Amino acid sequence: MTTPHSSQPNSERNSKKRIRVLITDDQALVRTGLRFFLLASDDLELVGEAESGEEALQLCTQIQPDVVLMDLIMPGMNGTVATRSIRERWSHIQVIILTNFQEAGLVQEALQAGAVGYLLKNVSADELTEAIRAAYAGRPTLAPEATQALIQVVTHAPSLGHDLTPREREVLTLMVKGMSNPEIAERLAISLSTVKFHISSILSKLGVASRAEAVALAWQYHLTS
């Protein structure tokens, strides 16, 4: 938190651009705490308070804040939906999620909605100040807990092809060897329609649209024996 030197002229301090902040939280106690915090920061200016996502949208229309501090779980329009609506309408308004929840799914949804920051409500005054300044400059800030949650999602994500059945792996192996559908059917002693069914399932599970793409992924990720 920065404060001007006593020798700095008032006119110089007043000429500096202050970051205009809108608070959105359904709890009056939280809004009060954030209000006093913002009033104590020389480069931050509280321009409005909203109790819901709907009210936040109305205030953004009227006052055009620079940064919105957005609660995530609120009655009516939640913080994720409100964030997406704000970012779609006013790309210059940055949104920081300020919540008690750190689940990876909520973090991902908020970031996908356009939030530039995701902080927990136990954040220190200095950390929140820096996050607001960073948001104003378009730089992201994530709480360590949110970052860790995202890392766990990535590191524990199932590998490509994990859901292929043994038979589908057999079919994929023969596809990689360049066999046609009739040849695969003959090799595995199954009907041609069954081969087509397995191939359709393989393409779906690998997220590809063609046989060639499936073979390429099988080579790249060693999906066959």
C-alpha positions as CSV (number, residue, x, y, z in Angstrom):
1,M,0.0,0.0,0.0
2,T,1.6,3.3,-1.1
3,T,1.2,6.7,0.6
4,P,2.5,10.0,-0.7
5,H,5.3,11.9,1.0
6,S,4.2,14.8,3.1
7,S,6.3,17.1,1.0
8,Q,4.4,16.1,-2.2
9,P,2.1,18.9,-3.4
10,N,-1.6,18.2,-3.2
11,S,-2.1,19.2,-6.8
12,E,0.5,16.5,-7.9
13,R,-1.2,13.8,-5.8
14,N,-4.7,14.7,-7.1
15,S,-3.5,14.7,-10.7
16,K,-2.6,11.0,-10.6
17,K,-4.9,8.6,-12.2
18,R,-6.8,6.6,-9.6
19,I,-8.1,3.1,-10.3
20,R,-11.9,3.1,-10.1
21,V,-13.1,0.0,-8.2
22,L,-16.6,-1.5,-7.9
23,I,-17.3,-4.0,-5.1
24,T,-19.8,-6.8,-5.7
25,D,-20.7,-9.0,-2.7
26,D,-24.0,-10.1,-1.2
27,Q,-22.6,-9.7,2.4
28,A,-22.7,-6.2,3.8
29,L,-19.9,-7.0,6.3
30,V,-17.5,-7.9,3.4
31,R,-18.4,-4.8,1.5
32,T,-17.8,-2.7,4.5
33,G,-14.3,-4.1,5.1
34,L,-13.4,-3.7,1.4
35,R,-14.8,-0.1,1.5
36,F,-12.5,1.0,4.3
37,F,-9.5,-0.8,2.7
38,L,-10.1,1.1,-0.6
39,L,-10.6,4.4,1.1
40,A,-7.1,4.0,2.7
41,S,-5.4,3.5,-0.6
42,D,-4.3,6.7,-2.4
43,D,-4.4,5.3,-5.9
44,L,-7.7,3.4,-5.5
45,E,-11.2,4.9,-5.7
46,L,-14.4,3.2,-4.6
47,V,-17.0,4.1,-7.2
48,G,-19.8,1.7,-6.3
49,E,-21.1,-1.3,-4.4
50,A,-23.4,-4.0,-5.6
51,E,-25.2,-6.8,-3.7
52,S,-25.7,-9.1,-6.7
53,G,-24.4,-9.9,-10.2
54,E,-27.5,-8.1,-11.7
55,E,-26.7,-4.9,-9.8
56,A,-23.1,-5.1,-10.8
57,L,-24.1,-5.1,-14.5
58,Q,-26.3,-2.1,-13.9
59,L,-23.6,-0.2,-12.1
60,C,-21.0,-1.1,-14.8
61,T,-23.4,0.5,-17.3
62,Q,-23.7,3.7,-15.2
63,I,-20.2,4.2,-13.8
64,Q,-17.8,2.2,-16.0
65,P,-15.3,1.1,-13.3
66,D,-11.8,0.0,-14.1
67,V,-11.8,-3.1,-11.9
68,V,-14.6,-5.1,-10.3
69,L,-14.1,-7.1,-7.1
70,M,-16.6,-9.9,-7.7
71,D,-17.9,-12.4,-5.2
72,L,-18.4,-15.9,-6.7
73,I,-21.4,-17.4,-4.9
74,M,-24.4,-15.0,-4.7
75,P,-28.2,-15.4,-5.0
76,G,-29.5,-14.9,-8.5
77,M,-26.7,-14.2,-11.0
78,N,-23.5,-15.7,-9.7
79,G,-20.1,-14.2,-10.1
80,T,-19.1,-16.3,-13.0
81,V,-22.1,-15.4,-15.1
82,A,-21.7,-11.7,-14.1
83,T,-18.1,-11.8,-15.0
84,R,-18.8,-13.2,-18.5
85,S,-21.5,-10.6,-19.1
86,I,-19.2,-7.8,-18.0
87,R,-16.3,-8.9,-20.1
88,E,-18.5,-9.5,-23.2
89,R,-20.0,-6.0,-22.9
90,W,-17.0,-4.0,-21.7
91,S,-13.6,-5.5,-22.5
92,H,-11.8,-2.7,-20.7
93,I,-13.4,-3.5,-17.3
94,Q,-11.2,-6.1,-15.5
95,V,-12.7,-8.5,-13.0
96,I,-11.1,-10.1,-9.9
97,I,-12.9,-12.9,-8.3
98,L,-12.8,-12.6,-4.5
99,T,-14.2,-15.7,-2.8
100,N,-13.8,-18.3,-0.1
101,F,-13.9,-21.2,-2.6
102,Q,-10.8,-22.6,-4.1
103,E,-12.1,-25.7,-6.0
104,A,-10.4,-26.2,-9.4
105,G,-13.7,-26.3,-11.3
106,L,-14.7,-22.9,-10.0
107,V,-11.3,-21.4,-10.7
108,Q,-11.4,-22.7,-14.3
109,E,-15.0,-21.5,-14.9
110,A,-14.1,-18.0,-13.6
111,L,-11.0,-17.7,-15.7
112,Q,-12.9,-19.0,-18.8
113,A,-15.5,-16.3,-18.1
114,G,-12.8,-13.7,-18.4
115,A,-11.7,-13.0,-14.8
116,V,-8.1,-11.6,-14.7
117,G,-7.7,-12.6,-11.0
118,Y,-8.8,-15.2,-8.5
119,L,-8.2,-14.5,-4.9
120,L,-9.4,-15.8,-1.6
121,K,-11.0,-13.5,1.0
122,N,-8.2,-14.1,3.4
123,V,-5.9,-12.2,1.1
124,S,-3.8,-9.4,2.8
125,A,-4.4,-5.7,2.1
126,D,-1.1,-5.4,0.3
127,E,-1.8,-8.5,-1.9
128,L,-5.2,-7.2,-2.9
129,T,-3.8,-3.8,-3.6
130,E,-1.2,-5.3,-6.0
131,A,-3.8,-7.5,-7.6
132,I,-6.0,-4.5,-8.3
133,R,-3.1,-2.6,-9.9
134,A,-2.1,-5.7,-11.8
135,A,-5.7,-6.2,-13.1
136,Y,-5.8,-2.5,-14.2
137,A,-2.7,-3.2,-16.2
138,G,-4.2,-6.4,-17.6
139,R,-1.9,-8.7,-15.7
140,P,-3.4,-11.9,-14.0
141,T,-3.1,-12.7,-10.3
142,L,-4.1,-16.0,-8.8
143,A,-4.1,-17.0,-5.2
144,P,-1.6,-19.8,-4.4
145,E,-4.4,-22.1,-3.5
146,A,-6.1,-21.5,-6.8
147,T,-2.9,-22.1,-8.7
148,Q,-2.3,-25.4,-6.8
149,A,-5.9,-26.5,-7.6
150,L,-5.3,-26.0,-11.3
151,I,-1.9,-27.8,-11.1
152,Q,-3.6,-30.8,-9.5
153,V,-6.2,-30.9,-12.3
154,V,-3.5,-31.0,-14.9
155,T,-1.2,-33.5,-13.2
156,H,-4.1,-35.8,-12.4
157,A,-5.8,-35.5,-15.7
158,P,-6.4,-38.9,-17.4
159,S,-4.1,-39.6,-20.3
160,L,-5.3,-39.7,-23.9
161,G,-6.9,-43.0,-24.8
162,H,-7.3,-44.1,-21.1
163,D,-10.9,-45.1,-21.8
164,L,-10.2,-47.3,-24.8
165,T,-11.4,-50.8,-24.3
166,P,-9.0,-53.8,-25.0
167,R,-10.9,-54.6,-28.2
168,E,-10.7,-50.9,-29.3
169,R,-6.9,-51.0,-28.7
170,E,-6.7,-54.1,-30.9
171,V,-8.6,-52.3,-33.7
172,L,-6.5,-49.2,-33.3
173,T,-3.3,-51.3,-33.5
174,L,-4.5,-52.8,-36.8
175,M,-5.5,-49.4,-38.1
176,V,-1.9,-48.2,-37.4
177,K,-0.6,-51.2,-39.4
178,G,-2.6,-49.9,-42.4
179,M,-5.3,-52.6,-42.5
180,S,-8.7,-51.9,-44.1
181,N,-11.9,-52.5,-42.3
182,P,-12.5,-55.8,-44.0
183,E,-9.0,-56.9,-43.2
184,I,-9.5,-55.9,-39.5
185,A,-12.8,-57.8,-39.5
186,E,-11.1,-60.9,-40.8
187,R,-8.1,-60.7,-38.5
188,L,-10.3,-60.3,-35.4
189,A,-13.1,-62.6,-36.6
190,I,-15.7,-60.0,-36.1
191,S,-18.3,-58.5,-38.5
192,L,-17.6,-55.5,-40.6
193,S,-20.3,-53.5,-38.8
194,T,-18.7,-54.3,-35.5
195,V,-15.4,-52.9,-36.8
196,K,-17.1,-49.7,-38.0
197,F,-18.7,-49.4,-34.5
198,H,-15.3,-49.8,-32.8
199,I,-13.7,-47.2,-35.1
200,S,-16.5,-44.7,-34.5
201,S,-16.0,-45.2,-30.7
202,I,-12.2,-44.8,-31.1
203,L,-12.6,-41.5,-33.0
204,S,-15.0,-40.2,-30.4
205,K,-12.8,-41.1,-27.4
206,L,-9.7,-39.6,-29.0
207,G,-11.6,-36.4,-30.0
208,V,-10.8,-36.7,-33.7
209,A,-12.8,-36.7,-36.9
210,S,-10.9,-39.0,-39.2
211,R,-9.1,-42.3,-39.3
212,A,-5.9,-40.6,-40.3
213,E,-6.0,-38.4,-37.2
214,A,-6.6,-41.4,-34.9
215,V,-3.6,-43.2,-36.4
216,A,-1.4,-40.1,-36.0
217,L,-2.4,-39.7,-32.3
218,A,-1.7,-43.4,-31.8
219,W,1.8,-43.0,-33.1
220,Q,2.4,-39.8,-31.2
221,Y,1.2,-41.0,-27.8
222,H,2.1,-44.7,-28.1
223,L,-1.5,-45.8,-27.7
224,T,-0.9,-49.2,-29.3
225,S,1.3,-52.1,-28.5
